[in-house]
Structures are given as C-alpha cells and as structure tokens.
Amino acid sequence: MAAINKLLVVGLGLIGGSVALAARKAGFAEQYLGVDLAQDERQGALTLGVVDQASDRLEELVPDADLILLAVPVLAMESVLQALKPHLKSSAVITDVGSCKASVAEAAVRVFGELPPRLVLGHPIAGKEKSGVSAADAELFLQRKVILTPAENTDPQALQLVRALWQETGAEVLEMPIDQHDQVLARTSHLPHLLAFSLVDTLARRDERLDIFRYAAGGFRDFTRVAASDPIMWRDIFLANREATLGALDEFLEGVQRLRTAVAEQDAEELVSTFTHAKSARDYFTALLNETGYQTMQNQTINFVTQPGAGPVQGQIRVPGDKSISHRSIMLGALAEGITRVKGFLEGEDALATLQTFRDLGVLIEGPHNGEVTIHGVGMQGLKAPQDPLYLGNSGTSMRLLAGLLAAQNFDCELTGDASLSKRPMGRVADPLRLMGAEIEAAEGGRPPLKIKGGKPLKGIHYDLPMASAQVKSCLLLAGLWAEGETSVTEPAPTRDHTERMLQGFGYPVKKEGATASLVGGGKLTACEIDIPADISSATFFMVAAAITPGSDLTLEHVGINPTRDGVINILRLMGASLELSNQREVGGEPVADIRVRYQPLKGIDIPEDQVPLAIDEFPALFVAASCASGTTRLRGAEELRVKESDRIQVMADGLQALGVDCTVLEDGIDIQGKGEAEAVFTSASLECHHDHRIAMSFAVAGLRASGSITIKDCATVNTSFPGFADLACSVGFKLEAKTV
Ligand code: S3P
C-alpha cells in the first residue's frame, strides 16, 4: 500500500525528477504532482512519466499535497516557501534537497516565524553534471547517502515519512545537525567545485583559444570534471553557504601556501611528507569507494565455505609478517632518531591501524610496499597532537601499547576501536598507568574509548602483573621511556618479549632479571633496520592443517620461533606431530627457522600450564588439532582466552559441538574428546566465529577433516592478521572459498 496519497515535487529538474521516478517505482504515493515555471520541464516530466499532473502555479497543486519536496536552487527556497504557505493543508510535510541547510532553515524561520515542525530538511549526496528532468534517473540514489538535519522541534512522524521516502529510493539515510552538514559539505563538495571552476577559468583566461586543453591528459580531466556543473546552482550554493566555504577555503589556501614555500625552498622532505599523508588518506578513501578497505570490511560480510575432499596439504609457503613485531616496529621507529627501514611488515588491518595512528601523530611513514616500510623517526619528543580521536579498529595490541606511549605525551588524545575492541578490558593498562601518574578516563567497566590527558609527568614504578600479558608489560615499559627513574615489571609467567628485544635493537638498555624487565626513563632510540619474520601465530593454521590431514607434507619458511612464542610447537610435538625445524638463524634479534610438518596421527594430552602464555593465540587452532587426536585433550589455566577478540573458549566450544565434537567447558579451559580414528572428524555445519579472525581460520582448517561443507559466517576480520589467507590455503590443498554476501 502506498505511504501517502499525493507527492508534490517543486522544481522538476534532475534531482526532483529522479526522486519522483524512484518513489513511483517503489509505489510510495498514489499520485505524483509537479510544479515548475519552465514549460519544457513540465512537458518533459509528463512525457517521461515522472509526474501525473504538472502546473506552473503552486496554489493549484499545494492544497492537495501530503508531502512536498522542494527541489529548487537554495536561494529560491524562501520565495517558494512564501508562495506555498497560504495553501498548505495542516497535515502536509515539507522537505527539501538543498546542498546547504542553514540558509534554508533561516529562510523558513523568516517565512513561518519559526522552523515548522513538519519541515524536515534534507540533502541527497548524489547528482550528475547533467541537469534538467530529461536526465532524471530512478536509480540516482541507489546506495547513496541522504543526510537529514532534523531540529529539536521536528515532528517525529514527519521525520519518519521523509526517511521512508528516501529509503524507498534505495538511499542510506543519515542524520546530523545543520551546522555539521554545512561544514562537511563545504569541505568535501563545495570547495572541490570551487577549485575546479577556478582552475579551468584560470587556464582558459591565459589561453583564450583554449589550445592548452588539447594537451591535457587524465589528471586534468579527473580534477576538473565538476567544472561542467550548473553555474547558477553553484552560485547559489556559495552565496548560501558563505561562512563554511570561506573557512574551508582559508584552510586550503594555507595548505597551498605551505606547498608553495616547500617548492620555492626545494624542501623535499616537506613535499614527501605532505604527499605521503595525502596519498594514504586518498588510498583509504579509494578503499572505502571500492569496498575493499578496512572500514568497509566491517560493513561487508564475508563467509568462508569449505568443501569436503580437500588435502593433502603440501608445498612450501611463507605466511605474512609477525603482527606483534610489526606493531612495535612502527612505534619504536617513529620515536627513534633517524630513518628506520622495515622489511616483512604485516599489511593486515591491525598493524595498519598502528601505522595510520603514527601518521596522525605527525610521523612521516612511507609504504607499505610489498612489506617494506620506511619510518622517518621524530625522536622521543617529536609526536604531534592528533586532530581527531585515534581509531584502532580491532587491534587490542595497538590500544594497550599506545595507551602507555601516549600517557607520556604533552597533548590530550582519545583512543577508540570497533565493536569487539570496545568490549575489551583496558583497566589492566589504565590502572598501573594511573599509578605512574597518568590521567586516563575509560568508559564503563574500564572499556574503550580511552581519554588520555597530556602533560602529566610520569614516575617509574614497580608493577607485579596480575595476569601474564605482554601487552600490559609492553605498555608500562613504553610509558617508562619517559618516566622519571626506573620502571620495572614482573610477570607471573613468561610472555612474548618482542618489546624488550626491539628496544635493545634500537639501542635502549633493558635489564632482564628472572621474571622482571626494567628500564630507566629519559634515554633515546636510534633508528635501525628491521627484518620481520613470518608470524608463528599465522603459521599455526598451516601447521595444524598438515598435522591433521593424512598424506600432508608442508614447509613453512622463515617462521619466528622466539622461545616466548613457541608453545604451539611444543604442544603439537607432545601430541605426536612430526615437526622438523631447519635453517635456524637469528634475524634482527629474533630467532627464525623453516618448519616442516608431516602428517602423523595425534594423541590427546594434558596441556602443560607453563605452555599456555607461550601459545596464547594458538588455542583455537590447537582445539581443532585436539578434536582430530585420539583421546582427551585437557586445557587449564587459560582464562585469558575469554577476553581475546571473542570469548575463545565458549565460541570454539559452541562451534566444535555444532561440528559433532564432544567438549566440556570450564572457567579456565576445556576438555575435548578427540575423534582421531574417524576418517571424517567433523560434520557439516554453519558456524559463528563472532568476528574473531583466529576462530574463523581455525574452523576453515577443520574443513580438511569434515564429511561435508562448513560455512563460517562473518570472516572479514581475518584481514586484521592474515590478508590473503583463503588464497594461500587453497594453494596448498584446502577447498575454501571466501564469499562476499
Ligand atoms: C600480544 C600479546 C598477547 C596476544 C596478542 C598480541 C602482543 O595479548 O594475545 O595477540 O603483541 O603483545 P595479551 O598481552 O593480552 O596476552
């Protein structure tokens, strides 16, 4: 059933005509009416079936209209409102499509004495360079954004009706305050139009015969496309959105002036810095547009689907760089004096979140290109205040380590993250940092966002970690770099020591005495070269894959085997797996080796508790191995698994049970009844991984021993740690498809 009887469009141009066409297609109204002063637009609208009735007189059609859409130039809004006011029926709702909102709101107040509750101002972010009703297109708003700017007194029913209209056109409807709308549009739409008009005009004046355009290539075409837009409409927009445009223009002129100086003074560093910053912002935007980037991965649904009959797992591969070391290379490289060159950097979303953060803190970082990153260190005092909150996506490591580093700066900042990160405990870092003198505000329950106050002098403390956490240890050691005196941290069990190793690699002394690591604040870091090994946590999925699939023989190259990370090797060996390490060497302070895994039947074990922190990220995959072993595997002392990217004990247990495996969940662990003898260990199922990358990949590995297809929902976060996982897996014998749904 139609939502309303009569929709009246005032102004039968491209936008007004397209709204009417789209609304008609969706059956939004019983009848479509149009008012326009131009005879040919009225005629065109009738011929094209845009409206059923057209007139040049408002008084003829307004009295019957239930919803009136004003699609006239912004400076004409006032006279149109004035003219329709006496003819409105009391229930009528009015909306508009103007590109700036404050001037329309002011016009309405002048006409009605207040902003009428049934006037809902709006703006579709869509258009073409063509104008007129002949260019109208029912699909113009499909998947485009429409911004509504309701006021406090806006009638909720009126707002709902206008929302419904736009939703019917296929648009995504957003709301924001009028001022914000005008500021945002001044920068993202009005300014680029002004610049395009200006550049084309300037060139055309220098060369009246326009010969110069003959030589213009793609760059000119891309930059100036919008200079072909309607001059009258744009005149009105600049007159109406004067203040916000002037603000945007002043900022832009400052930027151009800075570049002018850099060119004049041959300041290569400033040019690279500006261009790199712009390029990374533009790449991010391109990713948004192409829906391949981080932000949109979150909105995009990717399911993994495995097929039976896969394997054996064979070949020789190198998995991406170590996530923990990638984070730390950016952090220490940024704080060092000199240029740090990194190889093997993980181009996954978590490490990229750290990289982007340091750009936002004013550090020039080139790359990553094929895992190579060049960081122009700014020294211990060189970070700059960020403009906006720092968004860290899914990355707990970024947030916890940065909390320590940023608590010691002389500016305020805020750290935010995605839905999963926003649920993770940050009190574990905020509490000891407060003991050092930091001022940090967290949301309820010590969760993100974290608001960090700058300019608080820190003093060194001794801290006994209540849990075995490398992130907390690293956070405090990083804060300790600026603290007065000594900062020391004692851990209840060994955790990964990449921070300590890398600090030493950058020439910063760190003392290790038993379970305690300490350093004295006030020193400096010196840039160095970093070669990041392949991530043992990513290699784990392939080690388990080969260990559970009969006939497998797989070699993983250049894997980091730091003794604080090698729990998975020890545990798999205890289970009877055949793992052979060769080519062992040390690269940039971290031990690496090639690991060859051959299939051999596994047996269930009691996992030694001292191995738990050394394999903390590997348990989802180890649970899959345990399901394929003969006998029971018991895990205890692993309560930390409950506060990872998901509750990894519960989410894995739910999935394994759905796959037909018996398991018993305990507060700090799990018992898994292996089905080693069975040819197919897992049944077909559709599983939730709760957006947890490691759980998604672990269930993909389970697909190698399944009797049917396994669907794993919501796997987009695999890109946080392992971009390209599905392709690499298929190259060694998996039958796995990453489906965008
Ligand atoms: C990490 C430490 C571990 C680990 C995480 C990375 C690090 O977290 O689970 O994936 O890089 O320091 P906890 O410190 O919370 O154990």
Boltz pocket constraint, residues with backbone or C-beta under 6 A from the ligand:
constraints:
  - pocket:
      binder: B
      contacts: [[A, 323], [A, 324], [A, 325], [A, 397], [A, 468], [A, 469], [A, 470], [A, 471], [A, 472], [A, 474], [A, 496], [A, 616], [A, 617], [A, 640]]
      max_distance: 6.0
